[in-house]
Amino acid sequence: MANGPTIADYRVMTDEQLTLTLRDLEKDIFNLRFKSVTERLDTPTEIKKHRRDIARIKTLQREREIKKEKANG
């Protein structure tokens, strides 16, 4: 169904890799939004896919943060 990375793909990444991927996705979504205003996008669903990937990464980061808090406290 999905052509991009899945949640399982993100789970095997380190925290640093997740942060870099998140930064890249946010940069891409900004460029896609800018492009959508100035011209027609080749794949209009790309913004939606990026938003979902960003949500997946942020969810994973929060899960890891909670896990660390429980381990320390």
C-alpha positions as CSV (number, residue, x, y, z in Angstrom):
1,M,0.0,0.0,0.0
2,A,2.6,2.6,1.1
3,N,5.6,3.2,-1.0
4,G,7.6,5.0,1.6
5,P,9.1,3.8,4.9
6,T,7.0,2.1,7.4
7,I,6.9,2.4,11.2
8,A,9.1,-0.7,11.4
9,D,11.7,1.0,9.2
10,Y,11.7,4.0,11.6
11,R,11.9,1.8,14.7
12,V,15.3,0.4,13.7
13,M,16.8,3.9,13.4
14,T,18.8,5.5,16.1
15,D,17.6,8.7,17.8
16,E,20.1,10.7,15.7
17,Q,18.9,9.1,12.4
18,L,15.2,9.9,13.4
19,T,16.1,13.5,14.1
20,L,17.9,13.9,10.8
21,T,15.1,12.2,8.9
22,L,12.5,14.4,10.6
23,R,14.5,17.5,9.7
24,D,14.7,16.4,6.1
25,L,11.0,15.6,5.9
26,E,10.1,19.0,7.4
27,K,12.3,20.7,4.9
28,D,10.7,18.7,2.0
29,I,7.2,19.5,3.2
30,F,8.0,23.2,3.3
31,N,9.4,23.1,-0.2
32,L,6.3,21.1,-1.4
33,R,4.0,23.6,0.1
34,F,5.9,26.5,-1.5
35,K,5.8,24.7,-4.8
36,S,2.1,23.9,-4.5
37,V,1.4,27.7,-4.2
38,T,3.6,28.7,-7.1
39,E,3.0,25.8,-9.5
40,R,1.2,22.5,-9.8
41,L,2.6,19.5,-8.0
42,D,3.5,16.4,-9.8
43,T,2.2,14.2,-6.9
44,P,-0.3,16.2,-4.7
45,T,-0.4,13.3,-2.2
46,E,3.3,13.8,-1.4
47,I,2.5,16.4,1.3
48,K,0.1,14.0,3.0
49,K,2.6,11.2,3.0
50,H,5.3,13.5,4.5
51,R,2.9,14.7,7.2
52,R,2.2,11.1,8.1
53,D,5.9,10.2,8.2
54,I,6.5,13.2,10.4
55,A,3.8,12.1,12.8
56,R,5.2,8.5,12.9
57,I,8.7,9.8,13.8
58,K,7.4,12.2,16.5
59,T,5.4,9.3,18.0
60,L,8.4,7.1,18.1
61,Q,10.5,9.9,19.6
62,R,7.9,10.4,22.3
63,E,7.7,6.6,23.0
64,R,11.4,6.5,23.5
65,E,11.3,9.5,25.7
66,I,8.7,7.9,28.0
67,K,10.6,4.7,28.0
68,K,13.8,6.5,29.2
69,E,11.8,8.4,31.9
70,K,10.4,5.2,33.2
71,A,13.9,3.6,33.3
72,N,15.4,6.6,35.1
73,G,12.5,7.2,37.5
